[in-house]
């Protein structure tokens, strides 16, 4: 196309009022906060399937749900569910107030939620034993989905590392940060 004119209301990305970088940051922030919601769905489904399986699967004459190791796995899944639920509700609450997460917060949320979903899915696969590796069982499919997200997570780790490196250090309450003059040894 040559000599095409488009009204400002139809432009994507760069405009005089909204520079390119701001538009990209907003898009990445929305995408990264969406990962937390997807991770929550995976975590909740893994937890549901694991509880049901643990109640119905018998070992040594009793349901495996009565074993301490299985209870610990389910407890870890529940902790991940609660934490990621809080992340999702925080995003929703901020949106209701007309605010948005910063790119750093969104990156951190994506990193945590994807890791929590992966850990939960792997715990579910282990809880299911050999059945956890069978394609007929949904936990195997959920674990594969998490693995696909983990490939994307490599970029999230790099992004989080860059963001963390760009943030000024926060001193621990009650400590004094030494400047160059104070860090020299007294001789």
Secondary structure by P-SEA (a helix, b strand, c coil): cccccccccccccccccccaaaaaaaaaaaaaaaaaaaaaaaaaaaaaaaaaaaaccccccccccccaaaaaaaaaaaaaaaaaaaaaaaaaaaaaacccccaaaaaaaaaaaaaaaaaaaaaaaaaacccccccccaaaaaaaaaaaaaaaaaaaaaaaaaaaaaccccccccbbbbccccccccc
